[in-house]
Amino acid sequence: MFRFAAAPARAAFRPVAKRSFQTSRVVRGAHFEEGVYSNLPFKVHNRKIPFAIVFFGFFGLGFSLPLVAVWWQLKKSGAFKN
């Protein structure tokens, strides 16, 4: 009975084919612009609309939308009448 229970444990110790690293090398020689904000995929400086306005507008709308929806539904149901 225990012989069959140990079979999966023995299977874990079987030799596995080793990974070969004989493939071609990765070409590395590209030079990119370095410095502050160069790692960002969007422009931060010299924008027509400042980045802070876009950032706070986007997240402000995203976080306030559910709150406004709840307020609207409560107002329609008459929960704010005294």
C-alpha positions in Angstrom: 0.0 0.0 0.0 2.8 2.5 0.9 4.7 1.5 -2.3 2.0 3.1 -4.4 1.8 6.2 -2.3 5.6 6.8 -2.7 5.5 6.6 -6.5 4.8 10.3 -7.0 7.6 11.2 -4.6 10.1 9.1 -6.5 9.0 10.6 -9.8 10.1 14.1 -8.6 13.7 12.9 -8.3 14.1 11.6 -11.9 16.8 13.2 -14.0 15.5 16.1 -16.1 17.0 17.4 -19.4 19.2 20.3 -18.6 18.6 23.7 -20.3 21.1 24.5 -22.9 22.5 28.0 -23.3 24.0 27.5 -26.7 21.6 29.9 -28.5 22.7 33.1 -30.1 23.6 36.1 -27.9 21.3 39.0 -27.3 22.5 42.1 -29.2 23.2 44.8 -26.8 24.6 48.0 -28.1 21.7 50.5 -28.3 22.2 53.8 -26.6 19.2 55.5 -25.2 18.8 59.0 -23.8 19.7 59.0 -20.1 18.7 61.3 -17.3 15.8 62.2 -15.1 12.3 61.3 -16.5 13.8 59.5 -19.5 12.4 56.1 -18.3 8.8 57.3 -18.4 6.7 56.5 -21.5 5.1 59.9 -21.5 6.3 63.5 -21.6 6.5 65.3 -18.2 8.2 68.6 -19.0 7.4 71.1 -21.8 3.8 70.0 -22.2 0.9 72.1 -23.4 -1.2 71.0 -20.4 0.9 70.5 -17.3 1.3 66.9 -16.1 -0.2 67.6 -12.6 -3.5 68.8 -14.1 -3.8 65.7 -16.3 -2.8 63.4 -13.4 -5.2 64.9 -10.8 -8.0 65.3 -13.3 -7.8 61.7 -14.5 -7.6 60.2 -11.0 -10.0 62.7 -9.5 -12.6 61.8 -12.0 -11.9 58.1 -11.6 -12.3 58.2 -7.8 -15.2 60.6 -7.7 -17.4 58.9 -10.3 -18.6 56.1 -7.9 -19.3 58.6 -5.2 -21.3 60.8 -7.5 -23.2 57.8 -8.7 -24.1 56.8 -5.1 -25.2 60.3 -4.3 -27.3 60.5 -7.4 -29.1 57.2 -6.6 -29.7 58.2 -3.0 -31.1 61.6 -4.2 -33.4 59.8 -6.7 -34.7 57.5 -4.0 -35.5 60.4 -1.7 -33.0 59.5 1.1 -32.1 63.2 1.5 -35.6 64.5 2.2 -36.1 65.7 5.8 
